[in-house]
């Protein structure tokens, strides 16, 4: 059963984030992906996350799709104009990639090529509209296609906002859903209480909200996230738990597994597992969540 049908059937889905390599050696990427084959429902392939240059999401997704693993390919507004974005989407569909995650993309100033010029020819609503048009059989210029793609489209939502900012985010979320978005991935979540206002305003049992479960690597990382990542909260209790743990890596994996279990129990549609370079730990997290 593919990802779209699993969503429609109300199954809890596990997406595993697999970064393409910074280079052409795909062996580690393929090995890590193979380790979660049959455990994760699909592999999310980012498009140069944090504006760090590496193999494109299209290239990575094509390779993994060729290994008979369902993929979700990220597309962003930062790097390509409307011609290139539409061309990549058509190529993805022709290669059997049916999952798309549309995002704006981080500014190049965050990455390793800070002299790069961002494109932003179209914004995120326009990108979503272009995907919709392609699926209807026409490009952004209104010209008929020779065969149209069919995608499961995802995007992002930030439930950690407060007050008026949260209300505006909910308005944008509705616009995305109206534009054809079928699932929404949220930033890393460590504490359900931190998004309580959002949960009171949205029925996450009916809307496909996918929290990101981020694998912590150290006490220092947990503190840094809490202090520096907007709208992401790591509780003092969780930090203290890590401080006391004799095997901190093992405890980090356990925390991630527990979070997957909690989110499944709370009725979320699924999770995105992100390990930031520790993709070889993905299988442990998934297995631990079923214990």
Buried (B, 14 or more C-beta within 10 A) or exposed (E): EEBBEBBEEEBBBBBBBBBBBEEEEBEEBBEBBEBBBEBBBBBBBBBBBEBBEBBBBBBBBBBBBEEEBBBBBBBBBBBBEBEEBBBBBBBBBEBEBBBBBBBBBBBBEEBEEEEBEBBBBBEBBBBBBBBBBBBEEBBBEEEEBEEBBEBBBBBBBBBBBEEEEBEEBBEBBEEBBEBBBBBBBBBBBBBBEBBEBBBEEBEBEEBBBBBBBBBBBEBEBBBEBBEEBEBBBBBEEBBEBBEEBEEBBEBBBBBBBBBBBBBBEEEBBBBBBBBBEBBEBBBBBBEBBEE
